[in-house]
Amino acid sequence: MPIARSTTVAWSLSAVASGALLAGCSGSVSVGNSEPKLSSDKLATTVSEKLAATTNQPEPDITCPEDLAGKVGTTTRCTLTAKDGSTLGVSVKVTSIEGDQINFDIKADDTASPAPH
Protein backbone atom coordinates (compact mmCIF):
# COMPACT_ATOMS: atom_id res chain seq x y z
CA MET A 1 0.00 0.00 0.00
CA PRO A 2 1.42 3.42 -0.82
CA ILE A 3 1.76 6.05 1.88
CA ALA A 4 -0.68 8.93 1.41
CA ARG A 5 1.17 12.15 0.61
CA SER A 6 -0.20 15.41 1.94
CA THR A 7 0.60 18.84 0.55
CA THR A 8 0.13 20.39 3.99
CA VAL A 9 2.39 20.08 6.99
CA ALA A 10 -0.54 18.96 9.14
CA TRP A 11 -0.28 15.38 10.35
CA SER A 12 -2.70 13.18 8.49
CA LEU A 13 -4.17 10.03 10.02
CA SER A 14 -4.72 8.75 6.50
CA ALA A 15 -0.94 8.57 6.14
CA VAL A 16 -0.81 6.34 9.19
CA ALA A 17 -3.80 4.25 8.19
CA SER A 18 -2.52 3.57 4.69
CA GLY A 19 1.20 3.44 5.40
CA ALA A 20 3.58 0.68 6.29
CA LEU A 21 3.06 1.67 9.91
CA LEU A 22 0.31 -0.90 10.27
CA ALA A 23 2.98 -3.55 9.89
CA GLY A 24 4.71 -1.86 12.80
CA CYS A 25 8.04 -0.29 13.44
CA SER A 26 10.46 -0.48 16.30
CA GLY A 27 12.61 1.74 18.39
CA SER A 28 15.10 1.60 21.17
CA VAL A 29 16.18 4.02 23.84
CA SER A 30 19.10 3.97 26.22
CA VAL A 31 17.84 4.95 29.66
CA GLY A 32 20.96 4.69 31.85
CA ASN A 33 19.38 3.06 34.93
CA SER A 34 20.04 -0.21 36.74
CA GLU A 35 16.31 -0.96 36.32
CA PRO A 36 15.47 0.51 32.92
CA LYS A 37 12.35 2.61 32.66
CA LEU A 38 11.41 5.07 29.96
CA SER A 39 9.47 8.17 31.04
CA SER A 40 6.12 8.78 29.39
CA ASP A 41 7.43 12.04 27.85
CA LYS A 42 10.53 10.39 26.37
CA LEU A 43 8.41 7.49 25.13
CA ALA A 44 5.99 9.89 23.41
CA THR A 45 8.89 11.74 21.76
CA THR A 46 10.51 8.51 20.57
CA VAL A 47 7.24 7.09 19.21
CA SER A 48 6.56 10.38 17.40
CA GLU A 49 10.03 10.35 15.81
CA LYS A 50 9.70 6.71 14.71
CA LEU A 51 6.22 7.21 13.23
CA ALA A 52 7.39 10.28 11.31
CA ALA A 53 10.38 8.37 9.93
CA THR A 54 8.18 5.41 8.93
CA THR A 55 5.52 7.49 7.16
CA ASN A 56 7.66 10.38 5.80
CA GLN A 57 5.28 12.80 7.54
CA PRO A 58 5.94 15.49 10.16
CA GLU A 59 6.17 14.25 13.74
CA PRO A 60 2.65 13.64 15.07
CA ASP A 61 1.29 14.73 18.45
CA ILE A 62 1.71 11.66 20.67
CA THR A 63 0.80 11.32 24.34
CA CYS A 64 1.63 8.34 26.52
CA PRO A 65 -0.13 8.09 29.91
CA GLU A 66 2.54 6.10 31.74
CA ASP A 67 6.22 5.27 31.87
CA LEU A 68 7.38 2.16 30.03
CA ALA A 69 9.00 -0.40 32.34
CA GLY A 70 12.07 -2.09 30.88
CA LYS A 71 10.76 -5.64 31.11
CA VAL A 72 10.28 -7.86 28.06
CA GLY A 73 6.59 -8.19 27.23
CA THR A 74 5.55 -4.95 28.96
CA THR A 75 3.01 -3.00 26.91
CA THR A 76 1.49 0.44 27.04
CA ARG A 77 -0.92 2.45 24.91
CA CYS A 78 -0.23 5.90 23.53
CA THR A 79 -2.51 8.20 21.54
CA LEU A 80 -1.82 10.03 18.29
CA THR A 81 -3.98 13.16 17.95
CA ALA A 82 -4.40 14.66 14.48
CA LYS A 83 -4.87 18.36 13.74
CA ASP A 84 -8.63 17.78 13.26
CA GLY A 85 -8.91 16.23 16.74
CA SER A 86 -9.33 12.65 15.59
CA THR A 87 -7.23 10.09 17.46
CA LEU A 88 -5.47 6.83 16.76
CA GLY A 89 -4.30 4.36 19.39
CA VAL A 90 -0.68 3.25 19.29
CA SER A 91 0.57 0.13 21.09
CA VAL A 92 4.13 -0.12 22.39
CA LYS A 93 5.59 -3.48 23.46
CA VAL A 94 9.04 -4.11 24.95
CA THR A 95 10.80 -6.76 22.85
CA SER A 96 14.20 -6.91 24.55
CA ILE A 97 16.52 -5.24 27.02
CA GLU A 98 20.22 -4.83 26.24
CA GLY A 99 21.98 -3.37 29.25
CA ASP A 100 20.32 0.01 29.78
CA GLN A 101 18.67 0.02 26.35
CA ILE A 102 14.96 -0.76 25.97
CA ASN A 103 13.97 -2.12 22.54
CA PHE A 104 10.30 -1.99 21.61
CA ASP A 105 7.83 -2.41 18.76
CA ILE A 106 5.28 0.24 17.82
CA LYS A 107 1.97 -0.56 16.13
CA ALA A 108 -0.86 1.81 15.29
CA ASP A 109 -4.48 0.72 15.44
CA ASP A 110 -6.23 0.01 12.14
CA THR A 111 -9.02 2.53 12.73
CA ALA A 112 -9.00 6.13 13.98
CA SER A 113 -11.59 7.57 16.35
CA PRO A 114 -13.36 10.67 14.97
CA ALA A 115 -12.88 14.06 16.54
CA PRO A 116 -15.36 14.92 19.29
CA HIS A 117 -18.08 17.30 18.15
N, CA, C and O atoms as CSV, one atom per row, in Angstrom:
chain,resi,resn,atom,element,x,y,z
A,1,MET,N,N,0.834,-1.184,0.000
A,1,MET,CA,C,0.000,0.000,0.000
A,1,MET,C,C,0.876,1.244,0.000
A,1,MET,O,O,1.818,1.310,0.790
A,2,PRO,N,N,0.619,2.200,-0.821
A,2,PRO,CA,C,1.424,3.415,-0.817
A,2,PRO,C,C,1.048,4.301,0.372
A,2,PRO,O,O,-0.078,4.258,0.867
A,3,ILE,N,N,2.007,5.095,0.810
A,3,ILE,CA,C,1.756,6.053,1.879
A,3,ILE,C,C,1.094,7.271,1.267
A,3,ILE,O,O,1.549,7.785,0.245
A,4,ALA,N,N,0.015,7.736,1.892
A,4,ALA,CA,C,-0.681,8.929,1.409
A,4,ALA,C,C,0.237,10.137,1.562
A,4,ALA,O,O,0.840,10.318,2.619
A,5,ARG,N,N,0.350,10.942,0.555
A,5,ARG,CA,C,1.170,12.153,0.610
A,5,ARG,C,C,0.247,13.350,0.785
A,5,ARG,O,O,-0.776,13.458,0.110
A,6,SER,N,N,0.605,14.231,1.678
A,6,SER,CA,C,-0.197,15.409,1.943
A,6,SER,C,C,0.591,16.633,1.520
A,6,SER,O,O,1.807,16.683,1.708
A,7,THR,N,N,-0.086,17.618,0.951
A,7,THR,CA,C,0.602,18.841,0.552
A,7,THR,C,C,0.696,19.812,1.714
A,7,THR,O,O,1.374,20.834,1.604
A,8,THR,N,N,0.032,19.520,2.826
A,8,THR,CA,C,0.128,20.391,3.990
A,8,THR,C,C,1.087,19.780,4.991
A,8,THR,O,O,1.435,18.603,4.897
A,9,VAL,N,N,1.510,20.587,5.949
A,9,VAL,CA,C,2.389,20.077,6.988
A,9,VAL,C,C,1.601,19.458,8.130
A,9,VAL,O,O,2.194,18.897,9.051
A,10,ALA,N,N,0.290,19.548,8.089
A,10,ALA,CA,C,-0.537,18.962,9.141
A,10,ALA,C,C,-0.429,17.444,9.096
A,10,ALA,O,O,-0.418,16.848,8.019
A,11,TRP,N,N,-0.351,16.828,10.261
A,11,TRP,CA,C,-0.281,15.375,10.346
A,11,TRP,C,C,-1.593,14.807,9.847
A,11,TRP,O,O,-2.663,15.311,10.188
A,12,SER,N,N,-1.518,13.788,9.062
A,12,SER,CA,C,-2.704,13.175,8.491
A,12,SER,C,C,-2.827,11.740,8.974
A,12,SER,O,O,-1.911,10.938,8.790
A,13,LEU,N,N,-3.957,11.412,9.592
A,13,LEU,CA,C,-4.172,10.034,10.020
A,13,LEU,C,C,-4.257,9.104,8.829
A,13,LEU,O,O,-3.952,7.918,8.952
A,14,SER,N,N,-4.665,9.616,7.674
A,14,SER,CA,C,-4.720,8.745,6.501
A,14,SER,C,C,-3.335,8.236,6.137
A,14,SER,O,O,-3.197,7.130,5.614
A,15,ALA,N,N,-2.314,9.029,6.408
A,15,ALA,CA,C,-0.944,8.565,6.140
A,15,ALA,C,C,-0.613,7.388,7.040
A,15,ALA,O,O,0.044,6.440,6.609
A,16,VAL,N,N,-1.055,7.441,8.265
A,16,VAL,CA,C,-0.815,6.337,9.186
A,16,VAL,C,C,-1.640,5.131,8.773
A,16,VAL,O,O,-1.130,4.013,8.709
A,17,ALA,N,N,-2.905,5.359,8.495
A,17,ALA,CA,C,-3.804,4.253,8.195
A,17,ALA,C,C,-3.424,3.528,6.914
A,17,ALA,O,O,-3.653,2.324,6.803
A,18,SER,N,N,-2.850,4.229,5.947
A,18,SER,CA,C,-2.524,3.571,4.690
A,18,SER,C,C,-1.040,3.236,4.545
A,18,SER,O,O,-0.634,2.618,3.561
A,19,GLY,N,N,-0.240,3.641,5.518
A,19,GLY,CA,C,1.197,3.437,5.404
A,19,GLY,C,C,1.668,2.109,5.939
A,19,GLY,O,O,0.890,1.304,6.448
A,20,ALA,N,N,2.941,1.905,5.813
A,20,ALA,CA,C,3.576,0.682,6.286
A,20,ALA,C,C,3.545,0.589,7.806
A,20,ALA,O,O,3.910,-0.442,8.370
A,21,LEU,N,N,3.118,1.649,8.469
A,21,LEU,CA,C,3.062,1.670,9.912
A,21,LEU,C,C,2.221,0.532,10.470
A,21,LEU,O,O,2.528,0.004,11.539
A,22,LEU,N,N,1.181,0.151,9.770
A,22,LEU,CA,C,0.312,-0.902,10.272
A,22,LEU,C,C,1.074,-2.206,10.459
A,22,LEU,O,O,0.694,-3.039,11.282
A,23,ALA,N,N,2.131,-2.383,9.711
A,23,ALA,CA,C,2.978,-3.553,9.894
A,23,ALA,C,C,3.846,-3.372,11.132
A,23,ALA,O,O,4.402,-4.339,11.652
A,24,GLY,N,N,3.959,-2.146,11.600
A,24,GLY,CA,C,4.706,-1.862,12.805
A,24,GLY,C,C,6.088,-1.323,12.516
A,24,GLY,O,O,6.608,-1.453,11.408
A,25,CYS,N,N,6.657,-0.730,13.506
A,25,CYS,CA,C,8.039,-0.293,13.445
A,25,CYS,C,C,8.611,-0.503,14.829
A,25,CYS,O,O,7.885,-0.870,15.753
A,26,SER,N,N,9.869,-0.280,14.979
A,26,SER,CA,C,10.455,-0.476,16.295
A,26,SER,C,C,11.397,0.649,16.634
A,26,SER,O,O,11.833,1.416,15.775
A,27,GLY,N,N,11.697,0.723,17.913
A,27,GLY,CA,C,12.607,1.741,18.388
A,27,GLY,C,C,13.381,1.205,19.556
A,27,GLY,O,O,13.086,0.129,20.075
A,28,SER,N,N,14.368,1.958,19.966
A,28,SER,CA,C,15.099,1.604,21.173
A,28,SER,C,C,15.616,2.880,21.790
A,28,SER,O,O,15.910,3.855,21.098
A,29,VAL,N,N,15.722,2.855,23.099
A,29,VAL,CA,C,16.180,4.022,23.837
A,29,VAL,C,C,17.088,3.562,24.955
A,29,VAL,O,O,16.783,2.604,25.664
A,30,SER,N,N,18.193,4.242,25.108
A,30,SER,CA,C,19.102,3.973,26.220
A,30,SER,C,C,18.659,4.844,27.390
A,30,SER,O,O,18.558,6.064,27.258
A,31,VAL,N,N,18.396,4.214,28.536
A,31,VAL,CA,C,17.839,4.952,29.660
A,31,VAL,C,C,18.813,5.172,30.809
A,31,VAL,O,O,18.557,6.025,31.660
A,32,GLY,N,N,19.914,4.438,30.866
A,32,GLY,CA,C,20.963,4.694,31.847
A,32,GLY,C,C,20.601,4.393,33.289
A,32,GLY,O,O,21.131,5.051,34.184
A,33,ASN,N,N,19.735,3.445,33.558
A,33,ASN,CA,C,19.381,3.062,34.928
A,33,ASN,C,C,19.689,1.593,35.163
A,33,ASN,O,O,19.790,0.817,34.213
A,34,SER,N,N,19.841,1.203,36.443
A,34,SER,CA,C,20.035,-0.209,36.743
A,34,SER,C,C,18.755,-0.993,36.458
A,34,SER,O,O,18.818,-2.142,36.021
A,35,GLU,N,N,17.594,-0.379,36.702
A,35,GLU,CA,C,16.311,-0.963,36.317
A,35,GLU,C,C,15.729,-0.041,35.252
A,35,GLU,O,O,15.148,0.994,35.576
A,36,PRO,N,N,15.883,-0.410,33.985
A,36,PRO,CA,C,15.470,0.509,32.921
A,36,PRO,C,C,13.984,0.851,32.971
A,36,PRO,O,O,13.130,-0.011,33.177
A,37,LYS,N,N,13.710,2.116,32.779
A,37,LYS,CA,C,12.346,2.610,32.657
A,37,LYS,C,C,12.411,3.834,31.762
A,37,LYS,O,O,13.322,4.653,31.885
A,38,LEU,N,N,11.467,3.956,30.882
A,38,LEU,CA,C,11.413,5.075,29.955
A,38,LEU,C,C,10.255,5.976,30.370
A,38,LEU,O,O,9.117,5.516,30.466
A,39,SER,N,N,10.532,7.249,30.614
A,39,SER,CA,C,9.473,8.169,31.042
A,39,SER,C,C,8.426,8.306,29.950
A,39,SER,O,O,8.716,8.119,28.769
A,40,SER,N,N,7.207,8.634,30.357
A,40,SER,CA,C,6.119,8.784,29.392
A,40,SER,C,C,6.425,9.872,28.369
A,40,SER,O,O,6.066,9.732,27.199
A,41,ASP,N,N,7.082,10.953,28.786
A,41,ASP,CA,C,7.426,12.041,27.853
A,41,ASP,C,C,8.455,11.581,26.825
A,41,ASP,O,O,8.312,11.857,25.634
A,42,LYS,N,N,9.496,10.878,27.286
A,42,LYS,CA,C,10.531,10.390,26.374
A,42,LYS,C,C,9.949,9.330,25.434
A,42,LYS,O,O,10.295,9.283,24.254
A,43,LEU,N,N,9.070,8.486,25.961
A,43,LEU,CA,C,8.410,7.486,25.131
A,43,LEU,C,C,7.592,8.160,24.034
A,43,LEU,O,O,7.671,7.763,22.871
A,44,ALA,N,N,6.807,9.174,24.391
A,44,ALA,CA,C,5.988,9.892,23.409
A,44,ALA,C,C,6.857,10.518,22.320
A,44,ALA,O,O,6.521,10.453,21.138
A,45,THR,N,N,7.976,11.126,22.724
A,45,THR,CA,C,8.888,11.737,21.762
A,45,THR,C,C,9.475,10.694,20.822
A,45,THR,O,O,9.533,10.906,19.610
A,46,THR,N,N,9.911,9.567,21.379
A,46,THR,CA,C,10.514,8.506,20.568
A,46,THR,C,C,9.501,7.909,19.605
A,46,THR,O,O,9.816,7.695,18.435
A,47,VAL,N,N,8.293,7.638,20.077
A,47,VAL,CA,C,7.241,7.087,19.211
A,47,VAL,C,C,6.931,8.069,18.087
A,47,VAL,O,O,6.791,7.660,16.934
A,48,SER,N,N,6.822,9.354,18.402
A,48,SER,CA,C,6.556,10.375,17.396
A,48,SER,C,C,7.646,10.398,16.326
A,48,SER,O,O,7.348,10.462,15.133
A,49,GLU,N,N,8.905,10.346,16.753
A,49,GLU,CA,C,10.034,10.345,15.807
A,49,GLU,C,C,9.994,9.111,14.902
A,49,GLU,O,O,10.208,9.214,13.694
A,50,LYS,N,N,9.722,7.950,15.488
A,50,LYS,CA,C,9.700,6.706,14.709
A,50,LYS,C,C,8.538,6.692,13.722
A,50,LYS,O,O,8.704,6.255,12.583
A,51,LEU,N,N,7.370,7.163,14.139
A,51,LEU,CA,C,6.221,7.207,13.227
A,51,LEU,C,C,6.475,8.171,12.069
A,51,LEU,O,O,6.126,7.880,10.926
A,52,ALA,N,N,7.078,9.305,12.366
A,52,ALA,CA,C,7.394,10.279,11.309
A,52,ALA,C,C,8.375,9.681,10.313
A,52,ALA,O,O,8.218,9.851,9.104
A,53,ALA,N,N,9.384,8.983,10.813
A,53,ALA,CA,C,10.379,8.367,9.927
A,53,ALA,C,C,9.750,7.265,9.073
A,53,ALA,O,O,10.104,7.106,7.905
A,54,THR,N,N,8.828,6.511,9.648
A,54,THR,CA,C,8.180,5.411,8.931
A,54,THR,C,C,7.246,5.907,7.835
A,54,THR,O,O,7.157,5.295,6.771
A,55,THR,N,N,6.546,7.016,8.090
A,55,THR,CA,C,5.524,7.493,7.156
A,55,THR,C,C,5.974,8.668,6.291
A,55,THR,O,O,5.224,9.106,5.419
A,56,ASN,N,N,7.189,9.189,6.516
A,56,ASN,CA,C,7.662,10.383,5.800
A,56,ASN,C,C,6.712,11.563,5.982
A,56,ASN,O,O,6.479,12.334,5.051
A,57,GLN,N,N,6.172,11.695,7.180
A,57,GLN,CA,C,5.281,12.799,7.540
A,57,GLN,C,C,5.922,13.562,8.698
A,57,GLN,O,O,6.848,13.056,9.332
A,58,PRO,N,N,5.436,14.776,8.980
A,58,PRO,CA,C,5.940,15.491,10.160
A,58,PRO,C,C,5.638,14.685,11.428
A,58,PRO,O,O,4.743,13.840,11.437
A,59,GLU,N,N,6.391,14.956,12.494
A,59,GLU,CA,C,6.170,14.250,13.744
A,59,GLU,C,C,4.764,14.522,14.270
A,59,GLU,O,O,4.365,15.679,14.403
A,60,PRO,N,N,4.011,13.462,14.570
A,60,PRO,CA,C,2.649,13.637,15.073
A,60,PRO,C,C,2.645,13.971,16.562
A,60,PRO,O,O,3.648,13.799,17.255
A,61,ASP,N,N,1.495,14.451,17.039
A,61,ASP,CA,C,1.288,14.729,18.451
A,61,ASP,C,C,0.958,13.411,19.136
A,61,ASP,O,O,-0.115,12.847,18.926
A,62,ILE,N,N,1.881,12.923,19.954
A,62,ILE,CA,C,1.714,11.655,20.665
A,62,ILE,C,C,1.705,11.924,22.160
A,62,ILE,O,O,2.516,12.704,22.658
A,63,THR,N,N,0.788,11.280,22.881
A,63,THR,CA,C,0.801,11.316,24.342
A,63,THR,C,C,0.791,9.882,24.854
A,63,THR,O,O,0.093,9.020,24.321
A,64,CYS,N,N,1.562,9.649,25.879
A,64,CYS,CA,C,1.631,8.336,26.525
A,64,CYS,C,C,1.306,8.555,28.003
A,64,CYS,O,O,1.939,9.390,28.648
A,65,PRO,N,N,0.337,7.827,28.549
A,65,PRO,CA,C,-0.127,8.091,29.906
A,65,PRO,C,C,0.777,7.573,31.013
A,65,PRO,O,O,0.628,7.978,32.166
A,66,GLU,N,N,1.714,6.685,30.686
A,66,GLU,CA,C,2.537,6.096,31.738
A,66,GLU,C,C,3.940,5.812,31.243
A,66,GLU,O,O,4.189,5.735,30.040
A,67,ASP,N,N,4.852,5.657,32.190
A,67,ASP,CA,C,6.221,5.274,31.873
A,67,ASP,C,C,6.218,3.844,31.330
A,67,ASP,O,O,5.299,3.072,31.605
A,68,LEU,N,N,7.234,3.502,30.570
A,68,LEU,CA,C,7.384,2.157,30.032
A,68,LEU,C,C,8.462,1.433,30.828
A,68,LEU,O,O,9.633,1.810,30.789
A,69,ALA,N,N,8.056,0.386,31.553
A,69,ALA,CA,C,9.001,-0.403,32.344
A,69,ALA,C,C,9.844,-1.252,31.408
A,69,ALA,O,O,9.337,-1.822,30.442
A,70,GLY,N,N,11.135,-1.330,31.705
A,70,GLY,CA,C,12.066,-2.091,30.883
A,70,GLY,C,C,12.024,-3.569,31.215
A,70,GLY,O,O,12.985,-4.118,31.755
A,71,LYS,N,N,10.921,-4.208,30.895
A,71,LYS,CA,C,10.755,-5.638,31.113
A,71,LYS,C,C,10.135,-6.226,29.851
A,71,LYS,O,O,9.092,-5.759,29.393
A,72,VAL,N,N,10.769,-7.241,29.293
A,72,VAL,CA,C,10.279,-7.855,28.056
A,72,VAL,C,C,8.812,-8.252,28.216
A,72,VAL,O,O,8.424,-8.874,29.205
A,73,GLY,N,N,8.011,-7.879,27.223
A,73,GLY,CA,C,6.592,-8.186,27.230
A,73,GLY,C,C,5.718,-7.068,27.768
A,73,GLY,O,O,4.501,-7.089,27.579
A,74,THR,N,N,6.323,-6.084,28.440
A,74,THR,CA,C,5.551,-4.952,28.960
A,74,THR,C,C,4.949,-4.177,27.795
A,74,THR,O,O,5.611,-3.942,26.784
A,75,THR,N,N,3.681,-3.781,27.947
A,75,THR,CA,C,3.014,-3.002,26.907
A,75,THR,C,C,2.413,-1.738,27.506
A,75,THR,O,O,2.139,-1.671,28.705
A,76,THR,N,N,2.217,-0.757,26.668
A,76,THR,CA,C,1.486,0.444,27.043
A,76,THR,C,C,0.780,0.961,25.802
A,76,THR,O,O,1.094,0.558,24.682
A,77,ARG,N,N,-0.167,1.848,26.008
A,77,ARG,CA,C,-0.917,2.448,24.905
A,77,ARG,C,C,-0.661,3.950,24.898
A,77,ARG,O,O,-0.716,4.612,25.935
A,78,CYS,N,N,-0.383,4.464,23.727
A,78,CYS,CA,C,-0.229,5.896,23.530
A,78,CYS,C,C,-1.327,6.346,22.568
A,78,CYS,O,O,-2.017,5.520,21.970
A,79,THR,N,N,-1.479,7.652,22.426
A,79,THR,CA,C,-2.507,8.195,21.544
A,79,THR,C,C,-1.898,9.214,20.595
A,79,THR,O,O,-1.180,10.122,21.015
A,80,LEU,N,N,-2.192,9.053,19.310
A,80,LEU,CA,C,-1.821,10.030,18.293
A,80,LEU,C,C,-3.045,10.902,18.073
A,80,LEU,O,O,-4.132,10.390,17.807
A,81,THR,N,N,-2.877,12.227,18.182
A,81,THR,CA,C,-3.977,13.157,17.949
A,81,THR,C,C,-3.664,13.973,16.708
A,81,THR,O,O,-2.632,14.639,16.632
A,82,ALA,N,N,-4.568,13.913,15.732
A,82,ALA,CA,C,-4.400,14.656,14.479
A,82,ALA,C,C,-4.850,16.101,14.659
A,82,ALA,O,O,-5.494,16.441,15.651
A,83,LYS,N,N,-4.507,16.942,13.697
A,83,LYS,CA,C,-4.865,18.364,13.742
A,83,LYS,C,C,-6.373,18.563,13.823
A,83,LYS,O,O,-6.833,19.543,14.408
A,84,ASP,N,N,-7.161,17.638,13.238
A,84,ASP,CA,C,-8.627,17.779,13.259
A,84,ASP,C,C,-9.246,17.229,14.549
A,84,ASP,O,O,-10.468,17.248,14.702
A,85,GLY,N,N,-8.415,16.740,15.475
A,85,GLY,CA,C,-8.908,16.235,16.745
A,85,GLY,C,C,-9.190,14.744,16.769
A,85,GLY,O,O,-9.459,14.183,17.831
A,86,SER,N,N,-9.133,14.096,15.614
A,86,SER,CA,C,-9.329,12.648,15.593
A,86,SER,C,C,-8.117,11.979,16.228
A,86,SER,O,O,-7.025,12.548,16.245
A,87,THR,N,N,-8.310,10.774,16.746
A,87,THR,CA,C,-7.234,10.091,17.462
A,87,THR,C,C,-7.025,8.682,16.921
A,87,THR,O,O,-7.913,8.084,16.314
A,88,LEU,N,N,-5.833,8.182,17.160
A,88,LEU,CA,C,-5.466,6.835,16.758
A,88,LEU,C,C,-4.656,6.237,17.895
A,88,LEU,O,O,-3.697,6.849,18.366
A,89,GLY,N,N,-5.035,5.045,18.337
A,89,GLY,CA,C,-4.297,4.364,19.386
A,89,GLY,C,C,-3.005,3.784,18.840
A,89,GLY,O,O,-2.944,3.346,17.691
A,90,VAL,N,N,-1.983,3.784,19.666
A,90,VAL,CA,C,-0.676,3.250,19.294
A,90,VAL,C,C,-0.207,2.336,20.437
A,90,VAL,O,O,-0.116,2.762,21.588
A,91,SER,N,N,0.088,1.079,20.097
A,91,SER,CA,C,0.574,0.128,21.089
A,91,SER,C,C,2.093,0.079,21.063
A,91,SER,O,O,2.709,0.112,19.998
A,92,VAL,N,N,2.688,-0.001,22.246
A,92,VAL,CA,C,4.129,-0.115,22.386
A,92,VAL,C,C,4.398,-1.362,23.229
A,92,VAL,O,O,3.818,-1.524,24.303
A,93,LYS,N,N,5.279,-2.246,22.742
A,93,LYS,CA,C,5.588,-3.479,23.463
A,93,LYS,C,C,7.097,-3.668,23.530
A,93,LYS,O,O,7.783,-3.628,22.509
A,94,VAL,N,N,7.613,-3.877,24.752
A,94,VAL,CA,C,9.042,-4.110,24.954
A,94,VAL,C,C,9.394,-5.484,24.383
A,94,VAL,O,O,8.784,-6.494,24.737
A,95,THR,N,N,10.392,-5.502,23.490
A,95,THR,CA,C,10.802,-6.757,22.850
A,95,THR,C,C,12.087,-7.313,23.438
A,95,THR,O,O,12.287,-8.528,23.444
A,96,SER,N,N,12.965,-6.442,23.934
A,96,SER,CA,C,14.203,-6.911,24.546
A,96,SER,C,C,14.847,-5.786,25.337
A,96,SER,O,O,14.559,-4.605,25.138
A,97,ILE,N,N,15.727,-6.191,26.236
A,97,ILE,CA,C,16.525,-5.243,27.016
A,97,ILE,C,C,17.986,-5.605,26.784
A,97,ILE,O,O,18.372,-6.766,26.917
A,98,GLU,N,N,18.783,-4.624,26.441
A,98,GLU,CA,C,20.218,-4.834,26.242
A,98,GLU,C,C,20.949,-3.834,27.120
A,98,GLU,O,O,21.146,-2.683,26.732
A,99,GLY,N,N,21.350,-4.279,28.304
A,99,GLY,CA,C,21.981,-3.365,29.251
A,99,GLY,C,C,20.976,-2.331,29.704
A,99,GLY,O,O,19.962,-2.671,30.314
A,100,ASP,N,N,21.251,-1.052,29.409
A,100,ASP,CA,C,20.318,0.008,29.784
A,100,ASP,C,C,19.466,0.468,28.597
A,100,ASP,O,O,18.848,1.531,28.647
A,101,GLN,N,N,19.437,-0.325,27.546
A,101,GLN,CA,C,18.673,0.021,26.346
A,101,GLN,C,C,17.397,-0.810,26.272
A,101,GLN,O,O,17.431,-2.038,26.350
A,102,ILE,N,N,16.261,-0.109,26.119
A,102,ILE,CA,C,14.962,-0.760,25.967
A,102,ILE,C,C,14.614,-0.786,24.483
A,102,ILE,O,O,14.558,0.263,23.841
A,103,ASN,N,N,14.382,-1.976,23.934
A,103,ASN,CA,C,13.968,-2.122,22.541
A,103,ASN,C,C,12.477,-2.439,22.532
A,103,ASN,O,O,12.000,-3.256,23.320
A,104,PHE,N,N,11.746,-1.782,21.627
A,104,PHE,CA,C,10.303,-1.986,21.615
A,104,PHE,C,C,9.745,-1.879,20.206
A,104,PHE,O,O,10.343,-1.265,19.322
A,105,ASP,N,N,8.569,-2.502,20.018
A,105,ASP,CA,C,7.827,-2.412,18.763
A,105,ASP,C,C,6.697,-1.413,18.942
A,105,ASP,O,O,6.156,-1.248,20.035
A,106,ILE,N,N,6.353,-0.750,17.842
A,106,ILE,CA,C,5.283,0.243,17.823
A,106,ILE,C,C,4.284,-0.183,16.757
A,106,ILE,O,O,4.674,-0.482,15.628
A,107,LYS,N,N,2.991,-0.214,17.104
A,107,LYS,CA,C,1.971,-0.564,16.125
A,107,LYS,C,C,0.756,0.320,16.331
A,107,LYS,O,O,0.213,0.412,17.432
A,108,ALA,N,N,0.337,0.968,15.251
A,108,ALA,CA,C,-0.857,1.809,15.295
A,108,ALA,C,C,-2.099,0.958,15.066
A,108,ALA,O,O,-2.056,-0.053,14.366
A,109,ASP,N,N,-3.208,1.384,15.669
A,109,ASP,CA,C,-4.484,0.720,15.442
A,109,ASP,C,C,-4.881,0.853,13.977
A,109,ASP,O,O,-4.396,1.734,13.269
A,110,ASP,N,N,-5.766,-0.029,13.534
A,110,ASP,CA,C,-6.234,0.009,12.144
A,110,ASP,C,C,-7.236,1.135,11.887
A,110,ASP,O,O,-7.352,1.608,10.757
A,111,THR,N,N,-7.960,1.571,12.922
A,111,THR,CA,C,-9.025,2.531,12.732
A,111,THR,C,C,-8.873,3.711,13.693
A,111,THR,O,O,-8.588,3.533,14.877
A,112,ALA,N,N,-9.067,4.904,13.166
A,112,ALA,CA,C,-9.004,6.130,13.982
A,112,ALA,C,C,-10.367,6.390,14.606
A,112,ALA,O,O,-11.395,5.956,14.087
A,113,SER,N,N,-10.360,7.107,15.734
A,113,SER,CA,C,-11.593,7.575,16.350
A,113,SER,C,C,-11.840,8.991,15.871
A,113,SER,O,O,-10.913,9.801,15.847
A,114,PRO,N,N,-13.074,9.311,15.485
A,114,PRO,CA,C,-13.359,10.666,14.973
A,114,PRO,C,C,-13.184,11.712,16.055
A,114,PRO,O,O,-13.214,11.412,17.248
A,115,ALA,N,N,-13.001,12.940,15.615
A,115,ALA,CA,C,-12.875,14.063,16.537
A,115,ALA,C,C,-14.182,14.253,17.282
A,115,ALA,O,O,-15.253,14.058,16.708
A,116,PRO,N,N,-14.113,14.634,18.562
A,116,PRO,CA,C,-15.359,14.923,19.292
A,116,PRO,C,C,-16.029,16.151,18.700
A,116,PRO,O,O,-15.356,17.065,18.224
A,117,HIS,N,N,-17.335,16.170,18.730
A,117,HIS,CA,C,-18.084,17.304,18.146
A,117,HIS,C,C,-18.398,18.347,19.174
A,117,HIS,O,O,-19.019,19.361,18.855
